[in-house]
């Protein structure tokens, strides 16, 4: 038969330390594993594959702007967007009255911020000239 032992202050501190070091209930880290395709002209449909995306309210950052309020699919592992014609800080905050910039051929940093405001790693998308 097991006998209950009184809880000591040291035992409580150890339990608290374990809880602090364990990430219970926290979503997995947000991470982009691929952009498919990784290059194309303005308007190209791109699929972002990764983990940790929220069901709704993800922000896809593309260069200095991007696409707000994007839903994910497949349990938070995929999202899709079209390469925008123009980008700017106004994309995420309508009160910023700076003009958008046209998306021209070149490389653009792509990352995601999910609904919990966790930021993913960045991958590069290359915008190519229209054929």
C-alpha positions as CSV (number, residue, x, y, z in Angstrom):
1,X,0.0,0.0,0.0
2,X,1.3,3.4,-1.0
3,X,1.3,6.1,1.7
4,X,0.9,9.7,0.8
5,X,3.7,12.0,1.8
6,X,3.3,15.6,2.7
7,X,4.1,18.1,-0.1
8,X,7.3,19.9,0.7
9,X,8.4,23.4,-0.4
10,X,11.1,21.8,-2.5
11,X,8.6,19.5,-4.1
12,X,6.4,22.4,-5.0
13,X,9.4,24.3,-6.5
14,X,10.4,21.2,-8.5
15,X,6.8,20.8,-9.9
16,X,6.7,24.6,-10.8
17,X,10.0,24.3,-12.6
18,X,8.8,21.4,-14.6
19,X,5.7,23.3,-15.6
20,X,7.7,26.3,-16.6
21,X,10.1,24.3,-18.7
22,X,7.3,22.3,-20.4
23,X,5.3,24.0,-23.1
24,X,1.9,22.5,-22.3
25,X,-1.0,23.6,-24.5
26,X,1.2,25.7,-26.8
27,X,0.8,25.3,-30.5
28,X,3.7,23.9,-32.3
29,X,6.3,26.4,-33.6
30,X,5.3,28.2,-36.8
31,X,7.6,27.3,-39.6
32,X,7.5,27.5,-43.4
33,X,9.1,24.5,-45.1
34,X,8.4,25.4,-48.7
35,X,6.9,27.8,-51.3
36,X,5.5,26.1,-54.4
37,X,6.4,27.3,-56.8
38,X,9.3,29.4,-55.5
39,X,9.3,31.7,-58.5
40,X,6.9,33.2,-61.0
41,X,5.4,36.4,-62.3
42,X,2.9,38.6,-60.5
43,X,-0.4,36.7,-60.2
44,X,1.2,33.3,-59.7
45,X,-0.7,31.1,-57.3
46,X,1.7,30.0,-54.5
47,X,1.2,27.3,-51.8
48,X,3.0,27.8,-48.5
49,X,3.6,24.5,-46.7
50,X,4.7,24.3,-43.1
51,X,3.4,23.9,-39.5
52,X,1.8,26.1,-36.9
53,X,-0.5,28.2,-39.1
54,X,-3.7,29.3,-37.4
55,X,-7.1,28.2,-38.9
56,X,-7.8,31.9,-39.7
57,X,-6.3,35.3,-39.4
58,X,-2.8,34.5,-40.7
59,X,-0.8,37.3,-42.3
60,X,1.4,36.4,-45.2
61,X,4.2,39.0,-45.5
62,X,5.6,39.5,-49.0
63,X,8.3,42.1,-49.2
64,X,7.2,45.3,-47.4
65,X,3.5,44.3,-47.5
66,X,1.4,41.2,-48.0
67,X,-2.0,39.6,-47.5
68,X,-3.9,39.8,-44.2
69,X,-6.6,37.5,-42.8
70,X,-5.6,34.3,-44.7
71,X,-7.1,30.9,-43.7
72,X,-5.0,27.8,-43.6
73,X,-5.9,24.3,-44.6
74,X,-4.9,20.7,-43.8
75,X,-4.8,21.3,-40.1
76,X,-2.7,24.4,-40.3
77,X,-0.1,23.1,-42.7
78,X,-0.9,24.9,-46.0
79,X,-2.0,28.3,-47.2
80,X,-2.3,29.8,-50.6
81,X,-2.0,33.3,-52.1
82,X,-1.4,35.0,-55.4
83,X,1.7,37.1,-55.9
84,X,0.4,40.6,-55.4
85,X,0.5,43.4,-58.0
86,X,1.6,45.9,-55.4
87,X,2.6,45.8,-51.7
88,X,3.0,48.3,-48.8
89,X,2.5,48.8,-45.1
90,X,-1.1,49.9,-45.8
91,X,-1.8,46.2,-46.5
92,X,-1.8,45.5,-42.8
93,X,-2.7,48.9,-41.3
94,X,-5.1,51.0,-43.4
95,X,-4.2,54.1,-41.3
96,X,-0.6,54.1,-42.7
97,X,-1.0,56.4,-45.7
98,X,2.0,55.4,-47.7
99,X,1.7,54.4,-51.3
100,X,2.1,50.8,-52.2
101,X,5.0,49.7,-54.4
102,X,4.6,47.8,-57.6
103,X,5.9,44.3,-57.4
104,X,8.7,44.1,-60.0
105,X,11.0,41.2,-60.9
106,X,13.4,40.4,-58.1
107,X,13.5,38.5,-54.8
108,X,11.0,39.0,-52.0
109,X,11.1,37.7,-48.4
110,X,8.0,35.7,-47.5
111,X,7.0,34.9,-43.9
112,X,3.8,34.3,-41.9
113,X,2.5,35.7,-38.7
114,X,-0.3,33.6,-37.2
115,X,-3.3,34.7,-35.1
116,X,-1.2,34.2,-32.0
117,X,1.3,36.8,-33.4
118,X,4.0,34.1,-33.8
119,X,6.4,34.8,-36.7
120,X,7.7,32.1,-39.0
121,X,11.1,31.8,-40.6
122,X,11.5,33.5,-44.0
123,X,11.8,32.0,-47.5
124,X,12.6,33.8,-50.7
125,X,10.2,34.1,-53.6
126,X,11.6,35.2,-56.9
127,X,9.3,37.3,-59.1
128,X,10.1,36.8,-62.8
129,X,9.1,39.0,-65.7
130,X,5.7,38.2,-67.4
131,X,6.2,36.2,-70.5
